[in-house]
Structures are given as structure tokens and as C-alpha cells.
Amino acid sequence: MNTNRYLIKDEMDNEYVLPFLTWLINNTTFSDDSVLIQLFEYVRKMGMITVGNVLLYSDRDFLEDLKDPVYLQSFEEFLNLMGIKCKLVLQELPDGQAELYFSQSKLVPFYSIASSGTLALTSLYQKIVSNPSLIYIDDFAAFYHYEMAEKLISFFKNKYPKCQLIMTSHNTNLMTNKIMRPDCLFILSSKGTLTALCDATERELREGRNLEKMYISGEFEKYE
């Protein structure tokens, strides 16, 4: 396909190729119930989150958002839900910039004492999109112990019941029926193939089965 006609220039005269679907939607009239419109909206609301890079410093845009009391309360409730019992306060400094604090017996700078896990949660929270269609989170449990990782899965399942969630992890503690059905747990092999746990064994994976123990004992080894 000739993509030259989808070549766009921005204000700095930089060239880039506009995705065909975006070009088509912007240059053609469709009815509101068009399949292409629905596809475009689905793709537009897809999000990828990488938690490998923990935000160790304050993000000014995030702090500006926290000036909204509703957003600040929502962030505080998220941390409390994850097991981090805290009260947050945002204060404006003499230079006009905002700073976030833990409210204890006195105000303590948030980014000075927050653990790597709390900072990872903060970084993750900043990247959560509103009303998503699909969220992909790479190595989401890298900074969390298994209980917090479980809480995070429950958070996303409850907050976005109609959203497709794809999460990757090396944490075998998450291989349990109480979090997800075996047909929703997949093994990614070294060759890049995906196999659902229910298809990786001839045993019936009943609710009482210890999936992690089966995995460690080598039950699914040939699919790794």
C-alpha cells in the first residue's frame, strides 16, 4: 500500500505517517453506529503501562491535577485500597508550585519517604486512562509483594469491568483460582507462544487445585 498520501507535517515541519484508520476516520463521513467508528474508539482507548521505571521525583503535571480535591481524594483512596494507610495533603509553596505530603503528626514530603512500591503505585496511577477499552501492563508486579499484586488485579477488575486487561508477571503466587480462572492464566514460552493453563495439562483444574504448586513441580514445563 502506498502510504505517501498519509504523510503529515506538524508545526515544526517534522514528517510522520498518519495511521490509515485515523486518516480514514478524519476524511470520511460515517454513521455513529459504523463498525469502523466503533473500532476507532476501541483503539483510541487502548493503553499500555510499563511500571519498570519508578517515578522517583515529583511530576509537576500530576501535582497540578492533584489541586482538584476530587482527584486528590481519589488518589488517596487508591493508596489506602492498596494497603497504604495514609492521609494526603497538597500545599502550594511561595513560588506557586505545589507539593504533596503525608499528613502524620506533621507534614512529611511524599516523595522523600515513599517506598519504591508506593512510588510504583503512584507512577501507575498517573498512567491509568479514563474509560479504557484495553489495558496492557508489563511486569506489573515488579515492585509489589504478592498481596498488593492481588489487590491491584482486583482494583482493575472492579474499576473497569468492561475493559480487557492483559498483565504480565514473573510472580507465580498469582497463579491461583481465587484471582482468575485457569483459562485466563497463560504461560508465555521462550518461543513466544501463549498457552492457557487449562490447555497445558490433561488434569482437570478444579477450584481446589494449587496451580502454583503444579507449575513449580513441572506440570506445565513443556509449554514454557
Backbone as CSV, one residue per row, in Angstrom:
resi,resn,N_x,N_y,N_z,CA_x,CA_y,CA_z,C_x,C_y,C_z
1,MET,0.839,-1.194,0.000,0.000,0.000,0.000,0.877,1.248,0.000
2,ASN,0.538,2.185,-0.834,1.266,3.439,-0.886,0.836,4.327,0.280
3,THR,1.778,4.625,1.202,1.439,5.402,2.388,1.841,6.870,2.266
4,ASN,2.355,7.270,1.102,2.805,8.657,0.963,1.679,9.655,1.188
5,ARG,0.460,9.315,0.793,-0.649,10.246,0.943,-1.074,10.399,2.399
6,TYR,-0.531,9.541,3.317,-0.836,9.653,4.733,0.297,10.345,5.491
7,LEU,1.221,10.945,4.714,2.345,11.645,5.317,1.898,13.019,5.785
8,ILE,2.129,13.305,7.073,1.666,14.546,7.685,2.861,15.333,8.208
9,LYS,2.756,16.656,8.172,3.776,17.513,8.759,3.185,18.268,9.942
10,ASP,3.967,18.326,11.040,3.494,19.075,12.200,3.966,20.517,12.116
11,GLU,3.752,21.293,13.186,4.087,22.713,13.186,5.586,22.960,13.065
12,MET,6.402,21.983,13.479,7.862,22.102,13.385,8.388,21.545,12.074
13,ASP,7.457,21.260,11.145,7.795,20.736,9.817,8.383,19.328,9.876
14,ASN,8.122,18.617,10.995,8.538,17.219,11.095,7.498,16.344,10.410
15,GLU,7.962,15.332,9.697,7.052,14.462,8.949,6.799,13.168,9.718
16,TYR,5.588,12.693,9.653,5.269,11.390,10.211,4.091,10.810,9.433
17,VAL,3.970,9.498,9.465,2.920,8.812,8.731,1.704,8.645,9.630
18,LEU,0.589,9.166,9.182,-0.654,9.041,9.936,-1.202,7.622,9.775
19,PRO,-1.595,6.948,10.875,-2.193,5.613,10.756,-3.393,5.647,9.806
20,PHE,-3.521,4.609,8.990,-4.556,4.600,7.964,-5.959,4.769,8.542
21,LEU,-6.234,4.078,9.663,-7.567,4.163,10.262,-7.873,5.594,10.693
22,THR,-6.889,6.268,11.291,-7.083,7.663,11.707,-7.343,8.547,10.506
23,TRP,-6.561,8.350,9.454,-6.741,9.143,8.238,-8.140,8.910,7.656
24,LEU,-8.565,7.641,7.637,-9.860,7.300,7.059,-11.005,7.923,7.849
25,ILE,-10.943,7.845,9.185,-11.997,8.408,10.028,-12.069,9.927,9.879
26,ASN,-10.914,10.568,9.766,-10.867,12.029,9.684,-11.253,12.573,8.319
27,ASN,-11.255,11.718,7.318,-11.500,12.201,5.966,-12.719,11.571,5.302
28,THR,-13.519,10.840,6.080,-14.695,10.176,5.525,-15.856,10.336,6.504
29,THR,-17.047,10.433,5.978,-18.234,10.548,6.812,-18.824,9.159,7.080
30,PHE,-19.005,8.852,8.351,-19.579,7.570,8.751,-20.748,7.825,9.692
31,SER,-21.662,6.882,9.750,-22.746,6.958,10.726,-22.193,6.639,12.106
32,ASP,-22.878,7.090,13.141,-22.406,6.897,14.506,-22.283,5.430,14.896
33,ASP,-23.103,4.565,14.285,-23.071,3.140,14.632,-22.171,2.347,13.686
34,SER,-21.340,3.039,12.917,-20.438,2.363,11.985,-19.443,1.477,12.737
35,VAL,-19.156,0.308,12.179,-18.183,-0.608,12.776,-16.810,0.043,12.827
36,LEU,-16.478,0.831,11.819,-15.177,1.495,11.785,-15.065,2.542,12.895
37,ILE,-16.158,3.246,13.173,-16.162,4.216,14.263,-15.956,3.492,15.596
38,GLN,-16.643,2.373,15.763,-16.502,1.591,16.993,-15.069,1.064,17.142
39,LEU,-14.481,0.609,16.027,-13.110,0.126,16.046,-12.150,1.255,16.399
40,PHE,-12.374,2.420,15.798,-11.522,3.577,16.062,-11.577,3.970,17.540
41,GLU,-12.784,3.981,18.116,-12.945,4.339,19.526,-12.275,3.302,20.426
42,TYR,-12.381,2.037,20.044,-11.745,0.977,20.829,-10.229,1.159,20.841
43,VAL,-9.670,1.374,19.650,-8.211,1.532,19.545,-7.757,2.799,20.269
44,ARG,-8.535,3.868,20.166,-8.179,5.145,20.789,-8.098,5.026,22.311
45,LYS,-8.901,4.132,22.877,-8.961,3.993,24.331,-8.076,2.865,24.856
46,MET,-7.244,2.307,23.988,-6.292,1.298,24.433,-5.129,1.977,25.147
47,GLY,-4.598,1.326,26.174,-3.474,1.905,26.908,-2.441,0.869,27.281
48,MET,-1.159,1.263,27.208,-0.065,0.390,27.636,0.662,1.067,28.785
49,ILE,0.862,0.314,29.859,1.518,0.857,31.046,2.738,0.003,31.368
50,THR,3.877,0.664,31.514,5.099,-0.013,31.937,5.477,0.525,33.296
51,VAL,5.606,-0.345,34.275,5.906,0.103,35.634,7.369,-0.101,35.982
52,GLY,8.184,-0.457,34.998,9.602,-0.699,35.263,10.346,0.545,35.700
53,ASN,9.942,1.712,35.171,10.611,2.956,35.538,9.813,3.656,36.638
54,VAL,10.263,3.526,37.876,9.563,4.124,39.006,9.811,5.618,39.022
55,LEU,8.769,6.373,39.245,8.879,7.824,39.302,9.449,8.222,40.664
56,LEU,10.734,8.596,40.705,11.398,8.915,41.951,11.304,10.403,42.303
57,TYR,10.783,11.167,41.406,10.696,12.601,41.622,9.258,13.049,41.384
58,SER,8.936,14.240,41.851,7.571,14.733,41.703,7.296,15.140,40.270
59,ASP,6.159,14.748,39.767,5.727,15.112,38.426,4.821,16.335,38.532
60,ARG,5.252,17.434,37.935,4.539,18.702,38.095,3.125,18.645,37.515
61,ASP,2.952,17.966,36.403,1.613,17.849,35.818,0.690,17.080,36.760
62,PHE,1.226,16.019,37.375,0.444,15.223,38.313,0.063,16.061,39.531
63,LEU,1.004,16.838,40.031,0.723,17.685,41.188,-0.313,18.756,40.856
64,GLU,-0.285,19.249,39.626,-1.309,20.209,39.210,-2.684,19.549,39.201
65,ASP,-2.725,18.297,38.737,-4.000,17.563,38.730,-4.520,17.369,40.158
66,LEU,-3.592,17.167,41.104,-3.978,16.914,42.487,-4.557,18.159,43.178
67,LYS,-4.447,19.306,42.535,-5.063,20.515,43.094,-6.583,20.390,43.099
68,ASP,-7.081,19.489,42.265,-8.504,19.178,42.275,-8.769,18.267,43.473
69,PRO,-9.535,18.707,44.467,-9.767,17.903,45.680,-10.331,16.516,45.391
70,VAL,-11.134,16.409,44.346,-11.714,15.106,43.991,-10.629,14.150,43.523
71,TYR,-9.701,14.660,42.717,-8.609,13.828,42.199,-7.654,13.434,43.327
72,LEU,-7.379,14.371,44.240,-6.516,14.087,45.391,-7.147,13.010,46.267
73,GLN,-8.440,13.123,46.513,-9.134,12.130,47.329,-9.137,10.772,46.639
74,SER,-9.311,10.772,45.332,-9.310,9.526,44.573,-7.952,8.831,44.662
75,PHE,-6.876,9.606,44.573,-5.527,9.044,44.685,-5.283,8.501,46.090
76,GLU,-5.727,9.243,47.093,-5.584,8.803,48.484,-6.350,7.504,48.713
77,GLU,-7.564,7.410,48.189,-8.368,6.202,48.341,-7.716,5.021,47.636
78,PHE,-7.082,5.288,46.496,-6.381,4.227,45.762,-5.234,3.661,46.601
79,LEU,-4.427,4.530,47.198,-3.321,4.067,48.038,-3.825,3.290,49.247
80,ASN,-4.893,3.781,49.871,-5.458,3.088,51.026,-6.003,1.720,50.634
81,LEU,-6.597,1.645,49.463,-7.123,0.382,48.963,-6.003,-0.623,48.730
82,MET,-4.834,-0.121,48.357,-3.672,-0.981,48.133,-2.967,-1.365,49.440
83,GLY,-3.503,-0.890,50.579,-2.928,-1.250,51.872,-1.987,-0.213,52.436
84,ILE,-1.862,0.931,51.773,-1.006,2.009,52.265,-1.900,3.014,52.992
85,LYS,-2.039,2.854,54.282,-2.932,3.702,55.064,-2.288,5.079,55.231
86,CYS,-2.910,6.080,54.668,-2.314,7.404,54.692,-3.370,8.486,54.506
87,LYS,-2.980,9.696,54.880,-3.759,10.891,54.619,-2.861,11.837,53.843
88,LEU,-3.332,12.326,52.709,-2.518,13.168,51.846,-2.964,14.622,51.924
89,VAL,-1.984,15.506,51.833,-2.242,16.944,51.831,-1.414,17.574,50.710
90,LEU,-2.025,18.437,49.953,-1.319,19.182,48.920,-1.238,20.645,49.347
91,GLN,-0.021,21.179,49.335,0.155,22.573,49.715,0.860,23.340,48.603
92,GLU,0.487,24.604,48.469,1.129,25.462,47.479,2.270,26.224,48.131
93,LEU,3.451,26.166,47.524,4.638,26.816,48.047,4.661,28.295,47.645
94,PRO,5.525,29.084,48.268,5.602,30.523,47.937,5.866,30.809,46.462
95,ASP,6.568,29.871,45.785,6.862,30.097,44.357,5.702,29.687,43.458
96,GLY,4.596,29.262,44.074,3.413,28.902,43.298,3.314,27.430,42.947
97,GLN,4.397,26.674,43.171,4.378,25.253,42.867,3.729,24.479,44.019
98,ALA,3.183,23.336,43.686,2.509,22.504,44.681,3.422,21.377,45.132
99,GLU,3.255,20.972,46.386,3.995,19.841,46.929,3.020,18.915,47.642
100,LEU,3.282,17.608,47.525,2.428,16.594,48.135,3.064,16.098,49.428
101,TYR,2.229,15.925,50.447,2.736,15.499,51.754,1.879,14.375,52.320
102,PHE,2.542,13.529,53.143,1.823,12.641,54.043,1.478,13.462,55.282
103,SER,0.237,13.402,55.709,-0.169,14.112,56.921,-0.097,13.139,58.085
104,GLN,0.945,13.297,58.916,1.105,12.475,60.111,1.013,13.415,61.316
105,SER,1.913,13.274,62.290,1.928,14.249,63.385,2.365,15.607,62.852
106,LYS,3.079,15.564,61.721,3.434,16.766,60.975,3.453,16.400,59.499
107,LEU,3.552,17.383,58.636,3.568,17.122,57.205,4.942,16.602,56.788
108,VAL,4.939,15.470,56.064,6.176,14.846,55.604,6.144,14.779,54.078
109,PRO,7.186,15.298,53.399,7.202,15.276,51.931,6.990,13.874,51.374
110,PHE,6.016,13.721,50.506,5.611,12.430,49.959,6.773,11.734,49.254
111,TYR,7.437,12.437,48.341,8.460,11.801,47.515,9.766,11.550,48.267
112,SER,9.895,12.093,49.483,11.118,11.889,50.259,11.104,10.575,51.015
113,ILE,9.914,10.120,51.431,9.863,8.918,52.283,9.058,7.774,51.679
114,ALA,8.386,8.010,50.569,7.581,6.936,49.970,8.479,5.785,49.530
115,SER,8.043,4.558,49.768,8.807,3.372,49.379,8.767,3.203,47.864
116,SER,9.608,2.321,47.354,9.629,2.066,45.913,8.288,1.511,45.452
117,GLY,7.631,0.713,46.315,6.321,0.173,45.970,5.272,1.259,45.871
118,THR,5.309,2.208,46.827,4.361,3.324,46.804,4.603,4.207,45.596
119,LEU,5.882,4.443,45.275,6.209,5.267,44.106,5.780,4.565,42.817
120,ALA,5.916,3.233,42.800,5.470,2.477,41.625,3.962,2.588,41.464
121,LEU,3.236,2.511,42.576,1.784,2.688,42.534,1.414,4.087,42.062
122,THR,2.179,5.093,42.514,1.937,6.472,42.105,2.153,6.632,40.602
123,SER,3.244,6.057,40.115,3.531,6.112,38.684,2.446,5.409,37.881
124,LEU,1.993,4.268,38.389,0.926,3.520,37.727,-0.370,4.318,37.710
125,TYR,-0.696,4.943,38.839,-1.942,5.697,38.947,-1.976,6.852,37.937
126,GLN,-0.839,7.473,37.716,-0.777,8.598,36.780,-1.070,8.165,35.339
127,LYS,-0.808,6.888,35.064,-0.947,6.405,33.688,-2.291,5.750,33.418
128,ILE,-3.118,5.611,34.452,-4.429,4.993,34.260,-5.306,5.920,33.433
129,VAL,-5.803,5.412,32.332,-6.639,6.225,31.454,-8.102,6.073,31.863
130,SER,-8.898,7.064,31.511,-10.326,7.017,31.860,-11.101,6.225,30.820
131,ASN,-12.004,5.404,31.295,-12.879,4.606,30.440,-12.106,3.848,29.358
132,PRO,-11.107,3.043,29.727,-10.289,2.343,28.722,-11.024,1.153,28.104
133,SER,-10.599,0.789,26.905,-11.137,-0.398,26.242,-10.244,-1.605,26.497
134,LEU,-8.935,-1.356,26.535,-7.946,-2.412,26.778,-6.755,-1.799,27.500
135,ILE,-6.272,-2.473,28.531,-5.077,-2.025,29.243,-4.070,-3.168,29.257
136,TYR,-2.854,-2.860,28.807,-1.752,-3.822,28.875,-0.730,-3.284,29.870
137,ILE,-0.438,-4.070,30.918,0.522,-3.659,31.938,1.660,-4.665,31.962
138,ASP,2.851,-4.210,31.611,4.013,-5.087,31.517,4.691,-5.230,32.874
139,ASP,4.909,-6.489,33.304,5.601,-6.798,34.552,5.028,-5.971,35.705
140,PHE,3.714,-6.007,35.844,3.025,-5.107,36.761,3.359,-5.357,38.229
141,ALA,3.803,-6.568,38.580,4.049,-6.900,39.990,5.511,-6.760,40.380
142,ALA,6.310,-6.065,39.565,7.756,-5.993,39.787,8.125,-5.381,41.133
143,PHE,7.327,-4.424,41.620,7.667,-3.714,42.852,6.727,-4.035,44.016
144,TYR,5.871,-5.062,43.843,4.860,-5.319,44.863,4.989,-6.742,45.409
145,HIS,4.726,-6.904,46.709,4.617,-8.254,47.245,3.295,-8.848,46.756
146,TYR,3.137,-10.153,46.923,2.024,-10.836,46.263,0.654,-10.331,46.716
147,GLU,0.523,-9.911,47.987,-0.784,-9.440,48.467,-1.183,-8.149,47.754
148,MET,-0.221,-7.242,47.579,-0.531,-5.994,46.890,-0.811,-6.258,45.418
149,ALA,-0.088,-7.195,44.829,-0.330,-7.540,43.426,-1.751,-8.077,43.246
150,GLU,-2.208,-8.885,44.200,-3.583,-9.392,44.162,-4.582,-8.244,44.271
151,LYS,-4.305,-7.304,45.164,-5.195,-6.156,45.337,-5.253,-5.322,44.058
152,LEU,-4.122,-5.214,43.384,-4.070,-4.430,42.157,-4.912,-5.074,41.056
153,ILE,-4.862,-6.395,40.968,-5.693,-7.100,39.987,-7.170,-6.877,40.307
154,SER,-7.526,-7.003,41.585,-8.920,-6.789,41.984,-9.367,-5.365,41.698
155,PHE,-8.467,-4.401,41.908,-8.783,-2.996,41.635,-9.160,-2.797,40.175
156,PHE,-8.348,-3.306,39.279,-8.615,-3.132,37.858,-9.869,-3.880,37.429
157,LYS,-10.077,-5.084,37.967,-11.265,-5.862,37.609,-12.542,-5.163,38.065
158,ASN,-12.509,-4.549,39.250,-13.695,-3.876,39.782,-13.912,-2.507,39.152
159,LYS,-12.819,-1.775,38.897,-12.940,-0.422,38.352,-13.302,-0.434,36.876
160,TYR,-12.771,-1.435,36.144,-13.015,-1.490,34.704,-13.591,-2.858,34.310
161,PRO,-14.818,-3.158,34.711,-15.390,-4.485,34.453,-15.577,-4.798,32.972
162,LYS,-15.676,-3.768,32.126,-15.879,-3.995,30.695,-14.593,-3.855,29.893
163,CYS,-13.489,-3.640,30.584,-12.201,-3.444,29.922,-11.445,-4.765,29.831
164,GLN,-10.751,-4.978,28.727,-9.885,-6.142,28.595,-8.552,-5.829,29.264
165,LEU,-8.109,-6.700,30.139,-6.861,-6.492,30.870,-5.851,-7.565,30.509
166,ILE,-4.651,-7.128,30.173,-3.537,-8.048,29.920,-2.403,-7.626,30.832
167,MET,-2.021,-8.520,31.748,-0.950,-8.221,32.698,0.104,-9.316,32.620
168,THR,1.360,-8.920,32.571,2.442,-9.906,32.587,3.148,-9.840,33.931
169,SER,3.643,-10.993,34.396,4.298,-11.049,35.694,5.163,-12.300,35.787
170,HIS,6.211,-12.205,36.617,7.021,-13.369,36.948,6.610,-13.952,38.296
171,ASN,5.599,-13.379,38.902,5.167,-13.765,40.249,4.254,-14.983,40.186
172,THR,4.780,-16.146,40.558,3.989,-17.384,40.484,2.918,-17.452,41.570
173,ASN,3.003,-16.586,42.601,1.964,-16.555,43.634,0.610,-16.180,43.053
174,LEU,0.622,-15.524,41.899,-0.618,-15.075,41.270,-1.302,-16.197,40.487
175,MET,-0.666,-17.349,40.410,-1.269,-18.493,39.718,-2.225,-19.191,40.676
176,THR,-3.410,-18.647,40.814,-4.375,-19.202,41.753,-5.793,-18.986,41.247
177,ASN,-6.645,-19.946,41.508,-8.045,-19.882,41.064,-8.820,-18.756,41.733
178,LYS,-8.365,-18.325,42.903,-9.128,-17.300,43.624,-8.998,-15.928,42.958
179,ILE,-7.992,-15.754,42.090,-7.812,-14.487,41.386,-8.395,-14.552,39.984
180,MET,-8.121,-15.651,39.280,-8.522,-15.744,37.886,-8.729,-17.200,37.484
181,ARG,-9.594,-17.409,36.526,-9.835,-18.765,36.027,-8.594,-19.265,35.277
182,PRO,-8.351,-20.587,35.283,-7.187,-21.142,34.588,-7.154,-20.827,33.085
183,ASP,-8.336,-20.606,32.475,-8.326,-20.288,31.045,-7.974,-18.824,30.796
184,CYS,-7.809,-18.051,31.890,-7.383,-16.651,31.768,-5.945,-16.459,32.233
185,LEU,-5.307,-17.556,32.664,-3.897,-17.532,33.048,-3.095,-18.214,31.952
186,PHE,-2.076,-17.514,31.447,-1.328,-18.024,30.303,0.162,-18.142,30.620
187,ILE,0.794,-19.112,29.996,2.244,-19.271,30.059,2.826,-18.748,28.751
188,LEU,3.774,-17.822,28.861,4.472,-17.311,27.682,5.776,-18.080,27.560
189,SER,5.917,-18.851,26.500,7.104,-19.683,26.330,8.283,-18.869,25.816
190,SER,9.462,-19.469,25.860,10.672,-18.807,25.350,10.593,-18.611,23.841
191,LYS,9.675,-19.356,23.199,9.499,-19.218,21.748,8.454,-18.164,21.394
192,GLY,7.795,-17.613,22.418,6.814,-16.568,22.173,5.388,-17.061,22.028
193,THR,5.150,-18.344,22.328,3.795,-18.877,22.227,3.065,-18.735,23.563
194,LEU,1.741,-18.564,23.478,0.906,-18.436,24.673,0.034,-19.675,24.820
195,THR,-0.006,-20.229,26.036,-0.833,-21.400,26.300,-1.580,-21.195,27.603
196,ALA,-2.899,-21.320,27.552,-3.695,-21.217,28.772,-3.410,-22.418,29.662
197,LEU,-3.434,-22.204,30.980,-3.134,-23.303,31.899,-4.057,-24.491,31.679
198,CYS,-5.328,-24.210,31.369,-6.277,-25.300,31.175,-5.929,-26.152,29.955
199,ASP,-5.140,-25.595,29.025,-4.729,-26.336,27.830,-3.318,-26.908,27.958
200,ALA,-2.672,-26.647,29.103,-1.290,-27.078,29.286,-1.179,-28.335,30.136
201,THR,-2.307,-28.950,30.456,-2.308,-30.168,31.258,-3.540,-30.988,30.929
202,GLU,-3.434,-32.293,31.144,-4.586,-33.167,30.948,-5.414,-33.289,32.220
203,ARG,-4.911,-32.753,33.315,-5.653,-32.796,34.572,-6.783,-31.769,34.560
204,GLU,-7.822,-32.073,35.291,-8.916,-31.119,35.449,-8.523,-30.105,36.521
205,LEU,-8.504,-28.836,36.147,-8.061,-27.795,37.074,-9.245,-27.298,37.901
206,ARG,-9.591,-28.088,38.887,-10.706,-27.723,39.751,-10.314,-26.555,40.648
207,GLU,-11.305,-25.968,41.295,-11.081,-24.777,42.117,-10.092,-25.043,43.252
208,GLY,-10.071,-26.245,43.757,-9.186,-26.560,44.883,-7.756,-26.852,44.487
209,ARG,-7.461,-26.929,43.196,-6.116,-27.225,42.737,-5.167,-26.082,43.082
210,ASN,-3.944,-26.446,43.511,-2.896,-25.463,43.766,-2.107,-25.280,42.470
211,LEU,-2.467,-24.263,41.700,-1.864,-24.057,40.380,-0.380,-23.726,40.478
212,GLU,-0.007,-22.931,41.479,1.408,-22.567,41.633,2.241,-23.811,41.935
213,LYS,1.736,-24.668,42.812,2.460,-25.892,43.157,2.605,-26.786,41.930
214,MET,1.547,-26.864,41.119,1.611,-27.654,39.889,2.658,-27.085,38.952
215,TYR,2.715,-25.748,38.868,3.687,-25.096,37.980,5.116,-25.370,38.445
216,ILE,5.365,-25.210,39.746,6.712,-25.407,40.285,7.155,-26.856,40.151
217,SER,6.208,-27.784,40.247,6.539,-29.206,40.137,6.780,-29.636,38.694
218,GLY,6.557,-28.728,37.737,6.865,-29.025,36.335,5.687,-29.509,35.521
219,GLU,4.473,-29.351,36.026,3.284,-29.824,35.335,3.134,-29.191,33.949
220,PHE,3.520,-27.925,33.817,3.324,-27.202,32.544,4.653,-26.959,31.827
221,GLU,5.684,-27.711,32.200,7.049,-27.436,31.762,7.223,-27.425,30.242
222,LYS,6.571,-28.323,29.554,6.772,-28.408,28.105,6.180,-27.224,27.346
223,TYR,5.414,-26.395,28.035,4.830,-25.230,27.382,5.588,-23.940,27.722
224,GLU,6.685,-24.069,28.474,7.471,-22.880,28.857,8.464,-22.502,27.764
